[in-house]
Amino acid sequence: MRNTNTTAPTTTTTGISPSAGPPPDDYSWVLGGPSESVFARPAGWRGRLAGRLMIWMNRQDEVADHIDVRSGQTVLEVGYGPGGLIRLLAERTEAAKIIGVDPSAGMRAAATRRNRVAVRAGRVDLRLGRADRTGLPDRAVDRVVTVNNVAIWPDLDAGVTELHRVVRPGGTVTIAWHGGTTPPRHARPLILPSSVLARVERALRARFTDVRRAQLPTLDVFTATS
Ligand SMILES: C[S@@+](CC[C@H](N)C(=O)[O-])C[C@H]1O[C@@H](n2cnc3c(N)ncnc32)[C@H](O)[C@@H]1O
């Protein structure tokens, strides 16, 4: 059953006073300031290089299996980067449509190259957009997935509210971040403190009926059912 209580928590997750207006797009609610990492804001040749490293370093197969996409469903990936997970979803699932949103024009170009055939066929639709502004209508998708992305959102609550808005009743939102049972050495410094993971869990529980937490080999994962 869908939780209709979408009242925003009284504390903000940005640390910025609500009267100051929304945080800038390069702000990270975890850092409490701008995130300048090229992995968070990939642009230019450094962004292209970062995209190649993401493909090499960030395993996506475990989450592709975990989100359990059924035949004919519509999937949204938020923050698709170079498009590795989009490609796995196109190859391994019978999803009718796979939509992606990411604010980086460079990543959109790289992900389009990686998924050229499915993009041309219209099954994969890669757009510019953000976690808190997907541009999709209400209840448009069955599965939302976002990997190594939540900590670089400007505002956790705004992002979770948007993903709750676009998923259909009974659908799921999966938020994954570096961690898991056997994180690779390069990802260990990126693992989030338990207090930050608890804030993600609270933001989901405020909006969804069922929230589960799991550890995959290299990812900590929350799955929330609408
Ligand atoms: C660290 S990369 C992760 C890419 C891919 N999901 C992976 O695991 O390899 C972060 C991506 O999030 C995108 N991004 C940055 N801010 C975002 C936001 N507010 N909403 C959605 N995506 C964002 C960046 O452009 C970049 O492509």
The ligand as an SDF file (V2000), in Angstrom:
LIG
                    3D

 27 29  0  0  0  0  0  0  0  0999 V2000
   29.8710    9.0160   -9.2330 C   0  0  0  0  0  0  0  0  0  0  0  0
   28.9410    9.1440  -10.7560 S   0  0  0  0  0  0  0  0  0  0  0  0
   28.0520    7.6030  -10.6910 C   0  0  0  0  0  0  0  0  0  0  0  0
   27.6890    7.0900  -12.0510 C   0  0  0  0  0  0  0  0  0  0  0  0
   27.1260    5.6600  -12.0550 C   0  0  0  0  0  0  0  0  0  0  0  0
   25.8290    5.6130  -11.4290 N   0  0  0  0  0  0  0  0  0  0  0  0
   28.0850    4.6900  -11.3990 C   0  0  0  0  0  0  0  0  0  0  0  0
   27.7710    4.1200  -10.3440 O   0  0  0  0  0  0  0  0  0  0  0  0
   29.1580    4.4670  -11.9780 O   0  0  0  0  0  0  0  0  0  0  0  0
   27.7550   10.3540  -10.3620 C   0  0  0  0  0  0  0  0  0  0  0  0
   26.8370   10.7940  -11.4990 C   0  0  0  0  0  0  0  0  0  0  0  0
   25.7580   11.5290  -10.9120 O   0  0  0  0  0  0  0  0  0  0  0  0
   25.4860   12.6410  -11.7200 C   0  0  0  0  0  0  0  0  0  0  0  0
   24.8490   13.6670  -10.8590 N   0  0  0  0  0  0  0  0  0  0  0  0
   25.4180   14.7380  -10.2460 C   0  0  0  0  0  0  0  0  0  0  0  0
   24.4740   15.4380   -9.5700 N   0  0  0  0  0  0  0  0  0  0  0  0
   23.2920   14.7910   -9.7550 C   0  0  0  0  0  0  0  0  0  0  0  0
   21.9580   15.0400   -9.3280 C   0  0  0  0  0  0  0  0  0  0  0  0
   21.6290   16.0740   -8.5500 N   0  0  0  0  0  0  0  0  0  0  0  0
   21.0030   14.1840   -9.7270 N   0  0  0  0  0  0  0  0  0  0  0  0
   21.3010   13.1230  -10.5120 C   0  0  0  0  0  0  0  0  0  0  0  0
   22.5440   12.8330  -10.9510 N   0  0  0  0  0  0  0  0  0  0  0  0
   23.5260   13.6590  -10.5760 C   0  0  0  0  0  0  0  0  0  0  0  0
   26.8310   13.0480  -12.2850 C   0  0  0  0  0  0  0  0  0  0  0  0
   26.6990   13.8180  -13.4780 O   0  0  0  0  0  0  0  0  0  0  0  0
   27.4910   11.6820  -12.5200 C   0  0  0  0  0  0  0  0  0  0  0  0
   27.2190   11.1880  -13.8130 O   0  0  0  0  0  0  0  0  0  0  0  0
  1  2  1  0
  2  3  1  0
  2 10  1  0
  3  4  1  0
  4  5  1  0
  5  6  1  0
  5  7  1  0
  7  8  2  0
  7  9  1  0
 10 11  1  0
 11 12  1  0
 11 26  1  0
 12 13  1  0
 13 14  1  0
 13 24  1  0
 14 15  1  0
 14 23  1  0
 15 16  2  0
 16 17  1  0
 17 18  1  0
 17 23  2  0
 18 19  1  0
 18 20  2  0
 20 21  1  0
 21 22  2  0
 22 23  1  0
 24 25  1  0
 24 26  1  0
 26 27  1  0
M  CHG  2   2   1   9  -1
M  END
$$$$
